[in-house]
Structures are given as C-alpha cells and as structure tokens.
Amino acid sequence: MARGAAMVRSNWRLVPLRWLLALTMGLLSLLAMGLPVIATGRGALDPPPRDFAALEGWVRDLMVQIAEQPRLFAISLAGSFLLLVVALLVWAFTESGTFGILVSADRQAPPGASSAAWFKTFSMGDFFAWGGRYLWRFVGLILFFLVAGLALSLLVGGLIELTVSGGQEWLGWAAVGVGGGGALPLTFLSLTLVAVFRLAMADLPREGSGLWPSLKCALHLLRRRLGAVSVLFGVWIAAEFALSLALFSPRVVLRAWSAGSLGASLLVNIGGQLLQGLLAQLLHVWLGASVVALVRSERGAMDSPRMPTVAENTP
C-alpha cells in the first residue's frame, strides 16, 4: 500500500484525467439511455409511476407509442447500442492507459524505493500509447466481467424468486433459511469476481499476457495471498465508506442552505457529485497501484525457477 501511494504521488495527473474520462463515459451512457425515451415522445424528467396501476398504464401507453413509430424507436435503439459501445471503449482505454502507467512505474522503481521520484512515468503521450496498445485486452476482460456479472445477477434474481415463492408455501423461517443460505455463497462469488477483475487488470499490461493468463494469475494470487488481498480490498471499501460519510454532512448543510433556490440547489448537488467522483478516482488509482505492486511481486515469484528440494535431489 505504501508503494502504491508513492506511485499515486508521482503520477497524480492520472486522477483528474481518469475523472474527465469517467465523466465522458457517464454522459455517453446517459445519452444512450435517453435516446429511446426521446423517441417515444416522453420527457426525460417525467415522474415515474408510483403504484402498480399507474405502472400498467405507463407500460400500455409506451407500447402504443412504440407501435406508432417503430422505425424511429429501432433507430434510437441502434444509436443507444453504438453509444454504449463507445462508452465501453472509453472505459477500456482509461483502464489500459492507467495500468500501463502504473506497471511501468512499478517496473522502473527498485524494490523498497520510498521516494516518489522513482515512480514518475506519467505523460499524456505515454498514457495514450498504453491505452491504444492494450485496449483490446481490456475490452475482452471487461466483457468477460460483464457477462459473469449478468450470470450472477440472474442467480440472485432466481434466489429472490425462490425465497418469495417459497415463503408462500413453507414456514416463514424456512424461506428465510433458504434465502440466507443462498445469499452467503452468492455474496462470496460477487466479492471474488470483483477481486479477480481488479487483480487481472494489473497483469494485463505484461508482455505475453492476455485474458486467460491474467485470470489465471489473479486466481493464483487469491489462493497464495488471500490475506493480503482481503486487507487491501477491505481498506479500500472502508476508505470509500469514510469518503461518503465525510461528504454527507456538508452536503446536507449546503442543501438546506440552497433549498430556496433551484439554481443553487443544482449547483450544490452537481458540485458534490463531481467532488466525490474526483476523490473516488483518487482511491481507485491508489488501489490499482497497490494491486500492481502486489501482482508484480508475486509474478516475480511465479516466473522465477523453483529450486529443487533436498528430497528431490536425493536418489
């Protein structure tokens, strides 16, 4: 973690650059979701239905509007798909450039280096060069993660459906036991998936790496260094929670102060979200740098030839 912090200090410009790219990706995603809404003639700020009867009417009206203009709706869906593809490419490019810089920084500094000057490798040219060089590796990893996350979401939905339907036939505690017993392995799988995703990212900018080698390296690291990985991700989650908690009270006070003005209220909300996003990117870069240091140290142990034991040398 200390080595990761030194990487962040020396390459701090990664943080605002990632923040800008994350804003770009968020705007592309919002626009992709808004195109079908605009095509159906609905306002983007229309209040959602509040009860089941209103939802039924809302869906009925929506289907009528789609049937009246099917070609326009199909074009809007195609536009949404293209925008989501561009957002995915921006995400993959951001991660590729970030981890390329971090891996080169860790490779440049000698073991045990404490000065941030050893780790300085950031430049805009290098960021874009790393981003383009390993773009498709990161696209493949992100797609694999999204598919795995979708499969896990379907399992969660099935567990919820089983718990709700079972509660009507079994005793209440039996349904709670089924839901709770199923939630534990699914929670473990979710945490493992996130950890594997982050660890694999740190191995992708290595010569000879790829989707399956990086996943194999991540699983190897989880098996050998589970304690270190658990502590690292635990500290990161605690820091994210502390950040949200630290910004909560000032935002509540500012919202109360700006309650009488729509412009001031929007300014407070947008400013708070932007500040939290910037600080969250700082934590993400620190986590990525720490994971790079851990993965590369373990990678060196994996790649070094194993010395034969005394028993193996004994005839």
FIRO-526250 format. One record per residue (C-alpha): residue in three letters; x, y, z; residue number from 1. Coordinates in steps of 0.1 Angstrom, whole numbers, plus 2048, in hexadecimal, padded with zeros to 3 digits. Each point is the difference from the previous one (the first is absolute). Example, Ala and Ser with C-alpha at 12.3 -4.5 7.8 and 13.67 -1.06 7.14 Angstrom:
% FIRO-526250
[ALA [87B 7D3 84E] 1],
[SER [80E 822 7F9] 2],
END
This chain:
% FIRO-526250
[MET [800 800 800] 1],
[ALA [81D 818 807] 2],
[ARG [80F 7F8 7DE] 3],
[GLY [7DE 806 7F0] 4],
[ALA [7FE 822 812] 5],
[ALA [822 80A 7F2] 6],
[MET [7F4 7F7 7DD] 7],
[VAL [7E2 817 805] 8],
[ARG [814 81D 80D] 9],
[SER [818 7FF 7E2] 10],
[ASN [7E5 7FA 7E6] 11],
[TRP [7E4 815 810] 12],
[ARG [7F5 80D 7DE] 13],
[LEU [7F0 7DE 7FA] 14],
[VAL [7E5 80A 819] 15],
[PRO [7F1 81E 7EE] 16],
[LEU [805 7F0 7DE] 17],
[ARG [7EC 7E1 80B] 18],
[TRP [7E6 817 80F] 19],
[LEU [7FA 811 7DF] 20],
[LEU [7FF 7E0 7ED] 21],
[ALA [7E7 7F2 81A] 22],
[LEU [7EA 81E 7FA] 23],
[THR [802 7FA 7DB] 24],
[MET [7F6 7DC 804] 25],
[GLY [7E3 80A 818] 26],
[LEU [7F3 81A 7E7] 27],
[LEU [801 7E6 7E4] 28],
[SER [7ED 7E7 815] 29],
[LEU [7E6 81A 80A] 30],
[LEU [7FB 80A 7DC] 31],
[ALA [7FD 7DB 7F5] 32],
[MET [7E4 7FB 81A] 33],
[GLY [7EF 820 7F6] 34],
[LEU [7FE 7FA 7DA] 35],
[PRO [7E3 7E6 803] 36],
[VAL [7EE 817 819] 37],
[ILE [802 81D 7E8] 38],
[ALA [7F5 7EA 7E3] 39],
[THR [7E0 7F7 812] 40],
[GLY [7F7 824 805] 41],
[ARG [805 7FF 826] 42],
[GLY [811 81A 815] 43],
[ALA [821 7F5 810] 44],
[LEU [7F5 810 821] 45],
[ASP [7DD 7F2 801] 46],
[PRO [7F8 7F2 822] 47],
[PRO [800 7DA 801] 48],
[PRO [7DF 7EC 808] 49],
[ARG [7FB 7FD 826] 50],
[ASP [7E9 7E1 802] 51],
[PHE [7F8 7E1 7EC] 52],
[ALA [7E1 80E 7EF] 53],
[ALA [814 81E 7F4] 54],
[LEU [81C 7EA 7F4] 55],
[GLU [7E8 7EB 7EC] 56],
[GLY [7F2 81F 7EF] 57],
[TRP [823 80D 7FA] 58],
[VAL [80B 7E0 7EF] 59],
[ARG [7E0 7FF 7EB] 60],
[ASP [805 824 7F4] 61],
[LEU [825 7F8 7F9] 62],
[MET [7F7 7E2 7EA] 63],
[VAL [7E7 815 7ED] 64],
[GLN [81A 81B 7F9] 65],
[ILE [81A 7E6 7F5] 66],
[ALA [7E6 7F0 7E8] 67],
[GLU [7F8 822 7F1] 68],
[GLN [825 807 7F8] 69],
[PRO [812 7DF 7FE] 70],
[ARG [81B 80C 7E8] 71],
[LEU [80A 81E 815] 72],
[PHE [801 7EA 81F] 73],
[ALA [816 7E6 7EE] 74],
[ILE [818 81C 7F5] 75],
[SER [802 80D 824] 76],
[LEU [808 7DD 80D] 77],
[ALA [81C 7FD 7E6] 78],
[GLY [80D 822 80A] 79],
[SER [7FF 7F5 825] 80],
[PHE [814 7E1 7F8] 81],
[LEU [81B 813 7ED] 82],
[LEU [803 819 81D] 83],
[LEU [803 7E4 819] 84],
[VAL [81B 7F1 7EA] 85],
[VAL [813 821 800] 86],
[ALA [7FC 802 826] 87],
[LEU [80E 7DD 804] 88],
[LEU [81E 80A 7EA] 89],
[VAL [806 81F 815] 90],
[TRP [7FF 7EB 820] 91],
[ALA [818 7E6 7F2] 92],
[PHE [817 81C 7F2] 93],
[THR [800 811 822] 94],
[GLU [80A 7E0 813] 95],
[SER [819 7F6 7E6] 96],
[GLY [812 822 802] 97],
[THR [7FE 801 826] 98],
[PHE [80E 7DD 806] 99],
[GLY [81A 805 7E5] 100],
[ILE [80E 81E 812] 101],
[LEU [7FE 7EF 822] 102],
[VAL [811 7E0 7F4] 103],
[SER [81C 814 7F0] 104],
[ALA [804 814 820] 105],
[ASP [803 7E2 816] 106],
[ARG [818 7F0 7E7] 107],
[GLN [816 81F 7FF] 108],
[ALA [804 804 826] 109],
[PRO [817 7E8 813] 110],
[PRO [7F3 7EA 81C] 111],
[GLY [7FB 813 820] 112],
[ALA [801 823 7F0] 113],
[SER [7EF 81A 815] 114],
[SER [805 820 7EC] 115],
[ALA [7E3 808 7E8] 116],
[ALA [81A 80C 7E7] 117],
[TRP [809 7DC 7F7] 118],
[PHE [7DC 7F9 7F5] 119],
[LYS [7FA 81E 7E9] 120],
[THR [7F6 7F3 7DD] 121],
[PHE [7E1 813 7F7] 122],
[SER [7FD 815 7E1] 123],
[MET [7E2 805 7E9] 124],
[GLY [813 7EF 7E3] 125],
[ASP [808 7E2 815] 126],
[PHE [7DC 7FD 80D] 127],
[PHE [7F1 800 7DD] 128],
[ALA [81B 7E8 7F4] 129],
[TRP [7F9 7E7 81C] 130],
[GLY [7DA 805 7FB] 131],
[GLY [802 7F8 7DB] 132],
[ARG [819 7E3 804] 133],
[TYR [7EC 7EB 818] 134],
[LEU [7DD 80D 7F8] 135],
[TRP [7F2 7DF 7F3] 136],
[ARG [80E 7EC 81D] 137],
[PHE [7EC 816 818] 138],
[VAL [7E2 7FF 7EA] 139],
[GLY [800 7DA 802] 140],
[LEU [805 800 826] 141],
[ILE [7E4 819 805] 142],
[LEU [7E8 7EC 7E9] 143],
[PHE [809 7E1 814] 144],
[PHE [7F9 812 820] 145],
[LEU [7DE 80E 7F3] 146],
[VAL [7F5 7DD 7F5] 147],
[ALA [80A 7F0 821] 148],
[GLY [7EF 81C 813] 149],
[LEU [7E0 7FB 7EB] 150],
[ALA [800 7DB 808] 151],
[LEU [805 807 824] 152],
[SER [7E3 819 7FF] 153],
[LEU [7EA 7E5 7F1] 154],
[LEU [809 7E9 81D] 155],
[VAL [7F7 81B 819] 156],
[GLY [7DF 806 7EF] 157],
[GLY [7F9 7DB 800] 158],
[LEU [808 7FE 825] 159],
[ILE [7E9 81E 808] 160],
[GLU [7E4 7EF 7EC] 161],
[LEU [805 7DF 811] 162],
[THR [800 811 822] 163],
[VAL [7E0 814 7F9] 164],
[SER [7ED 7E3 7F1] 165],
[GLY [80D 7E8 81A] 166],
[GLY [7F4 818 81C] 167],
[GLN [7DC 7FA 7F4] 168],
[GLU [803 7DA 802] 169],
[TRP [819 7FA 81C] 170],
[LEU [803 80D 823] 171],
[GLY [80E 823 803] 172],
[TRP [821 7F6 810] 173],
[ALA [805 7E5 7E5] 174],
[ALA [7FE 81B 7E5] 175],
[VAL [818 816 813] 176],
[GLY [818 7E2 803] 177],
[VAL [7FF 7FA 7DB] 178],
[GLY [805 824 7F8] 179],
[GLY [81C 805 819] 180],
[GLY [811 7E0 7F8] 181],
[GLY [800 808 7DB] 182],
[ALA [80B 824 806] 183],
[LEU [821 7F6 811] 184],
[PRO [810 7EE 7E2] 185],
[LEU [7F2 81A 7E8] 186],
[THR [810 81C 815] 187],
[PHE [821 7ED 801] 188],
[LEU [7FE 7FC 7DA] 189],
[SER [7F9 825 7FB] 190],
[LEU [81E 80A 815] 191],
[THR [816 7E7 7EF] 192],
[LEU [7F5 80C 7DE] 193],
[VAL [809 824 808] 194],
[ALA [822 7F6 80F] 195],
[VAL [808 7EA 7E2] 196],
[PHE [7F6 81D 7E8] 197],
[ARG [817 819 811] 198],
[LEU [81D 7E8 804] 199],
[ALA [7FE 7F5 7DC] 200],
[MET [802 824 7F5] 201],
[ALA [821 804 810] 202],
[ASP [80F 7E3 7ED] 203],
[LEU [7F2 809 7DD] 204],
[PRO [81B 819 7F7] 205],
[ARG [81B 7E5 802] 206],
[GLU [810 7F3 7E0] 207],
[GLY [7F1 7DE 7F8] 208],
[SER [7E1 806 816] 209],
[GLY [7DC 7FF 7F4] 210],
[LEU [7DD 7F8 80D] 211],
[TRP [806 7DC 80C] 212],
[PRO [824 805 80D] 213],
[SER [7F5 81E 814] 214],
[LEU [7E2 7EE 80F] 215],
[LYS [817 7E2 808] 216],
[CYS [819 818 811] 217],
[ALA [7E3 810 814] 218],
[LEU [7F3 7DF 80C] 219],
[HIS [824 7F5 809] 220],
[LEU [804 820 814] 221],
[LEU [7DF 7FB 812] 222],
[ARG [80B 7DD 80A] 223],
[ARG [823 80A 80C] 224],
[ARG [7FA 823 80E] 225],
[LEU [7DC 800 80B] 226],
[GLY [808 813 820] 227],
[ALA [812 81C 7EE] 228],
[VAL [7E5 803 7E6] 229],
[SER [7E5 800 81B] 230],
[VAL [811 81B 814] 231],
[LEU [806 815 7E1] 232],
[PHE [7DC 7FF 7F4] 233],
[GLY [7F3 804 824] 234],
[VAL [814 820 804] 235],
[TRP [7F4 80C 7DE] 236],
[ILE [7DB 7FA 809] 237],
[ALA [804 810 822] 238],
[ALA [810 81F 7EF] 239],
[GLU [7E3 802 7E7] 240],
[PHE [7E7 7FE 81D] 241],
[ALA [814 81A 814] 242],
[LEU [800 817 7E2] 243],
[SER [7DA 7FE 7FC] 244],
[LEU [7FB 806 825] 245],
[ALA [818 81E 800] 246],
[LEU [7EE 811 7E4] 247],
[PHE [7DD 7F8 80C] 248],
[SER [7FD 81B 81B] 249],
[PRO [80E 81D 7EC] 250],
[ARG [7E9 7F7 7E3] 251],
[VAL [7E1 7FF 817] 252],
[VAL [809 822 80E] 253],
[LEU [806 80F 7DE] 254],
[ARG [7DF 7F1 7F3] 255],
[ALA [7ED 80F 81D] 256],
[TRP [811 822 7F9] 257],
[SER [7F7 7FE 7DB] 258],
[ALA [7DD 7F2 804] 259],
[GLY [7F0 821 7F5] 260],
[SER [812 803 7DF] 261],
[LEU [7FE 7E6 7E4] 262],
[GLY [821 80C 7F1] 263],
[ALA [813 7FF 821] 264],
[SER [7F1 7DE 808] 265],
[LEU [80B 7F2 7DE] 266],
[LEU [823 80F 805] 267],
[VAL [803 7F0 822] 268],
[ASN [7F5 7DE 7F3] 269],
[ILE [816 800 7E1] 270],
[GLY [81E 80E 813] 271],
[GLY [7FD 7E6 81B] 272],
[GLN [7FD 7E4 7E6] 273],
[LEU [81E 80D 7ED] 274],
[LEU [816 803 81F] 275],
[GLN [7F6 7DE 80C] 276],
[GLY [808 7F1 7DE] 277],
[LEU [822 811 800] 278],
[LEU [809 7F2 822] 279],
[ALA [7F3 7DE 7F7] 280],
[GLN [817 800 7E2] 281],
[LEU [81D 807 817] 282],
[LEU [7F7 7E2 815] 283],
[HIS [7FC 7EB 7E0] 284],
[VAL [823 80A 7F4] 285],
[TRP [80F 7F8 822] 286],
[LEU [7EF 7DE 800] 287],
[GLY [80C 7F9 7DD] 288],
[ALA [824 80A 808] 289],
[SER [800 7EA 820] 290],
[VAL [7F2 7E3 7EC] 291],
[VAL [81B 804 7E6] 292],
[ALA [81B 7FF 81A] 293],
[LEU [7F1 7E0 80F] 294],
[VAL [7FA 7EF 7DF] 295],
[ARG [823 808 7F2] 296],
[SER [811 7F4 820] 297],
[GLU [7ED 7DF 7FF] 298],
[ARG [806 7FE 7DA] 299],
[GLY [825 801 806] 300],
[ALA [7FD 7E3 818] 301],
[MET [7EA 7ED 7E6] 302],
[ASP [819 806 7E4] 303],
[SER [820 7F8 813] 304],
[PRO [80C 7DC 7FC] 305],
[ARG [7F8 7EB 81E] 306],
[MET [81E 7F2 813] 307],
[PRO [7FF 7DB 805] 308],
[THR [7FB 7F4 824] 309],
[VAL [819 7E9 812] 310],
[ALA [7E7 7E3 7FC] 311],
[GLU [7FE 805 7DB] 312],
[ASN [826 800 7FD] 313],
[THR [804 7E0 815] 314],
[PRO [802 7E1 7EA] 315],
END
